[in-house]
Amino acid sequence: MASVLSDMTRDAEVQAAIAAVRDPEIDETVAALNFIVGTKIDGDSVTVTLRLPTFWCPANFVFLMGGDIRDAVLALPWVRNFKFELVDHFAADEISRGISERQSFAQVFPRHAENDLGDLRLAFDKKAFLMRQEALVDFMRRAGFGDEFLIRMSVAELDGLADAQGGELKTLAGDYLAKRRGIGLANDDLAFTTAEGEAIDAGALPRHLRHARKVTMSAQSNGEMCRILMAARHSGAACAAHGFHSEKGNS
Amino acid sequence: MYVTKSGEKIFVIDAHVHVWDARPENRRNRYGQTFIDTFYGAHVGMTPPDQRWDQNRFNYYGAEGAAKDLFEDGYCDMAVMLPVYLKDFYINGFNTTKLCSTLKDLHPDKVVLNGRCDPREGQMGLDKLEEDFATYGFKGVKLYTAEWNGVSRGYSLKDDFVAPYIEKCRSLGITNIHIHKGPTTHPLDYDAFDVRDVDRVATMFPDLNFIVDHCGMPRIDDFCFIAGQEPNVYGGLALIPSYIHARPKYFTRMLCDLLFYVGPDRLLFGSDYAITSPKWIIEKFMDFSFDEETAREAGTQVTLDVKRKILGLNCAKLYGIEVPAEFQIKTAA
């Protein structure tokens, strides 16, 4: 009984650890996107099973997500072994093994990958930075902050303001500043810059934000396609793949 | 032809249609099944419930089925066919030029039949392109950069073996190059949907038109940037109008940004048939407009003239199709 209870607690810890992992392409959590289909705890061993909206989702983004899930689970002090299980995917075996055994992407796909995924992650972290910046600036403009004020604000000032006001501002600013640090921008600088750290004139801010809205539009529309396909897969409309071997037998 | 309530006539060209064969007996392997499953998932998710097909019809509807859905029920005056072979997945190919030509045989005046080529096939592929051109005489070809071909999982337009194919198109008088990105482009570590390689060929071949299928979705933001720089890059909308029923809010936002960054003269309507069908999309699109704030953000309302361009006039220009005066924009543009 004691071990059942402890497994339940451990499962809750695993769920909490992986819920915050994000799809790097659309900057939404795996929990919100419904990608996790199961977790299994066996003493100090954890298995996480992932199913994506389609058999053909890009291997590289799955690999990044899988690595983040692995790192989040292994950060729990009691976890000794981690196994990743990607199901119903064209590269399911390679990715499951690669993530479980801590291989690099280039090791897993030696014929098809030239580099590891650092550049790809950075490119999408910069997009996520712009998306979060746009959401935050939009919120602050609606709350009455002027463009001249925003472009001169420092990171420390934003941090202080977010702490003082709390609520949605604190959430938006926290998410934004985390991603800002993630792309390597210094903390002793202006709060609102381009993804390359360049200052933005008040006159150029509308154009910059228009660009950022376009990045958000693209990612969110893509996210909706994931949801559409995921719903179809869950409903059974698009998951006949399971039956293929029995139907065709010889493949 | 679509006729508005006030009697305005719209010339409709569906610039992205297929006739495919995904029946079980044509599937080479599990990939053939999962590929059509993914399409069917999109069909079910995007199509209004009363218009959905069962999976059998979706696997194969034939030229007769397509003719009814496009030309009888779907308001299309013409349709552009874009072959995708996928012979690694389907025994006789998925949507070959030959299969597409069965629709052309039924409606020779309504169907624009395009070819395809795979630049990884060297001299053999160049010869095949020439042979297909002699048979079908097309004005456009489709390049599906994500197509698997033996050990290759796709290619980039920056690869050095691509330019000779585009040179060959130019010399044959094939002026419209349709480019489709997909999920498994080589190398796998790159962003597979990255559209920046289009920039390079568009610059190298300024006299040819490059139509990016699905507007580079899911990289519409990058597509907007490239199309903004290259006047010979066009957006093939297919898939984007399909959002109009299930996700109207996101359809609105995508169209808003495409109109702002690319403009109403370089966007081509496509239903992505048979993933979705033109009938309900066109009905909803003709009733569609932006709210005031979105129109400001887009730089234009979705006026009747904008609809005329997107639904047919833009594509007619690319393919040299003469559109009768009654369908043309009335006011001086």
Interface residues (C-beta under 8 A of the other chain):
Chain A: E25 P53 T54 F55 W56 C57 P58 A59 N60 D88 F90 F105 A106 F109 R111 H112 A113 E114 N115 D116 L117 L120 A123 F124 K127 R210 R213 K214 V215 M217 S218 A219 Q220 S221 N222 E224 M225 I228 L229 A231 A232 R233 S235 A237 A238 C239 A240 A241 F244 H245 E247 K248 S251
Chain B: P24 R27 N29 R30 Y31 Q33 T34 F35 D37 T38 Y40 G41 A42 V44 G45 M46 Q55 V151 R153 G182 P183 T184 H186 P187 L188 D189 Y190 D191 A192 F193 M217 P218 R219 I220 D221 D222 C224 Y243 A246 R247 Y250 R253 M254 C256 D257 F260 Y261 E297
